[in-house]
Amino acid sequence: MFKGAIFDLDGVIVDTVPLHFKAWKRMFGEYGHDFFMDDYIKYVDGKPRVEGVRAILTELGEQEIIEAGNSKQSYFLEYLEKEPIVIFEAAVRLVKELRSKGIKLAVASSSKNATRILKKIDLLDFFDVNVSGGDFKRGKPDPEIFLFAALKMGLRPEECVVFEDSSSGVEAAFRGGFFCVGIDRHDRLEAMGHANIIVKGLDEISFEELVVVTDDF
């Protein structure tokens, strides 16, 4: 039976995508670039901030890229402070169910805002491990973030289930040797790639079902 669960944050537990998108669009607009949701999905979603900047603002030098990323971060924090966070209640229920069954829990987010967000929604104390943007060097689809989370829980990859909604996150889980539940909220089935199972939302899966589907992994 699996012993650990690793949750991405944005798009899995909370929906901060609208806030991130507004912040990215505002920042890129200052550099004369249009920015659309397709760009968000292709170049930014699930990746460290600097990588997202670098993918679009190819004309900038490294220091300018860092400055642009800092601008995006300041805009996001502005929106985060002023606007409510949408919480996926089914994800919260699953987190609490898994904890009640003795499963170790980790959050693994490319965002450096993970702790701030988890505190705001009163969920931080439910997780044994919190791995965020400052804890690793290589962003998704590199599996480093998930491997580090598993290591901090004292578990092997094959003992953990990863919950992801981005193509880069699903790929990272696959490369790391994890069982992956892909969450396809926006009918982008192709983005789920190597996910072992695909759901529309976490109301479609339970502890008992996870035990069954991971049994032969």
Buried (B, 14 or more C-beta within 10 A) or exposed (E): EBBBBBBBBBBBBBBBBEBBBBBBBBBBEEBEBEBEEEBBBBBBBBBBBBBBBBEBBEEBEEEEBBEBBBBBBEBBBBBBEEEEBEBBEBBBEBBEBBBEEEBBBBBBBBBBBBBBBBEBBEBBEBBBBBBBBEBBEEBBBBBBBBBBBBEBBEBBBBBBBBBBBBBBBBBBBBBBBBBBBBBBBEEEEEBBBEBBBBBEBBEEBBBEEBEEBBEEE
